[in-house]
Amino acid sequence: MTRLFSPWSLRGVVAKNRIVVSPMCQYMAEDGVAGEWHHVHLGSRAVGGAGIVMAEASAVSPEGRISPGDLGLWNERQADALRPVAAFVKSQGALPAVQIAHAGRKASTAPPFRGGKFLDRTEGGWSTLAPSALPFGDYGIPEEMDEPRILKVREEFVEAARRALSAGFELLELHLAHGYLLHSFLSPLSNRRTDQYGGTLENRMRFPLGVVEAVRAVWPESLPLWVRISAVDWVDGGWALEDSVALARELGKRGVDAVDCSSGGIVPDARIPLGPGYQTAFSARIRSEAAIPTVAVGVITDPVQSEHILVTGQADGVALAREMLRDPYWPLHAASRLGETLSWPTPYGRAKS
Ligand SMILES: Cc1cc2nc3c(=O)[nH]c(=O)nc-3n(C[C@H](O)[C@H](O)[C@H](O)COP(=O)(O)O)c2cc1C
């Protein structure tokens, strides 16, 4: 059996293979509530055979949304709307997963397909939060969070985790990447605080690790918790791979089951050498030096490439985003390419060659 199609035990649950549908914002929610689009989008990727189907960054509060169209998990109506989505994903044999997030100083923007610009209050936007009052590019100046605000946001993550559980998700990922709130505490480029949440690496990690601890305390022992990080900022003087190794060690000590290794997003002008597998080296290094399972992501498009990443020990799972938009049945196609016999959804059986 190939590594790609070998089952993956994650605490008390098992993913049937190592293929993860990477979280992808759809900007199609109303008031944070999932609709038919989310059912079909996530459902068809479960039908397509992925082992883990992860719903997009779901905001822990209204001001934590990237755009007005983001999914949310700050109220019960939102959890109720996601429950049938998670149930359908599970009914197709995939592990239903969701990412929870706070967009921090990168919140309050139009969806990318409407230009992606920062929205001020007159345009339906809202004021944003950050460790320091430093804007992201030409976005609005965020409010520097005081201690009560930090504790409130931690509680919002906890409440969102509880709702994710009640909605039926079995894997939870915390978003510590892409320049959003928790990443902005980690990176010295966005965090200029002089209190216990800024300065040294230990101080910059304090709030994100506090969120991880608080969420792990309510997320069941039997279910996996992942963290997505930006392994590097791609800027001199920014967050670096050694920092990620140190962070991953701390995450492991706090019961995180895998680190999902992305990169970038903290500043608009970083030069990122996008190309096939451009982030897998980060995953490999974190996996070996921090001794924690990892997920590789970033321009992974090919079954042989995916198998190679796993067999060479660079990661424990592979997450695909854009390729899954091009082909929701990628896992079924990958199986035949790699000579695996995978059962197809029963109604589709006549199409299996
Ligand atoms: C439409 C779209 C939406 C995305 N939304 C999210 C998201 O909600 N959370 C996240 O961590 N990454 C998000 N990403 C990043 C992807 O999960 C992935 O890390 C990135 O696209 C690189 O993988 P790829 O080369 O397979 O597309 C998004 C990417 C795309 C294309």
The ligand as an ORCA input file, in Angstrom:
! r2SCAN-3c Opt
* xyz 0 1
  C      -9.510     30.178     -2.259
  C      -8.503     29.972     -1.153
  C      -8.893     30.194      0.162
  C      -8.003     29.949      1.229
  N      -8.437     30.061      2.514
  C      -7.641     29.630      3.534
  C      -8.136     29.488      4.850
  O      -9.325     29.662      5.117
  N      -7.261     29.120      5.819
  C      -5.948     28.851      5.536
  O      -5.188     28.510      6.456
  N      -5.473     28.923      4.288
  C      -6.294     29.273      3.284
  N      -5.830     29.266      1.994
  C      -4.468     28.750      1.737
  C      -4.547     27.275      1.366
  O      -5.117     26.490      2.413
  C      -3.158     26.722      1.009
  O      -2.334     26.787      2.148
  C      -2.506     27.490     -0.131
  O      -3.435     27.766     -1.166
  C      -1.340     26.702     -0.731
  O      -1.785     25.440     -1.178
  P      -2.082     25.119     -2.752
  O      -0.829     25.441     -3.503
  O      -2.419     23.645     -2.777
  O      -3.215     25.977     -3.217
  C      -6.688     29.526      0.932
  C      -6.298     29.361     -0.400
  C      -7.189     29.544     -1.428
  C      -6.748     29.281     -2.846
*
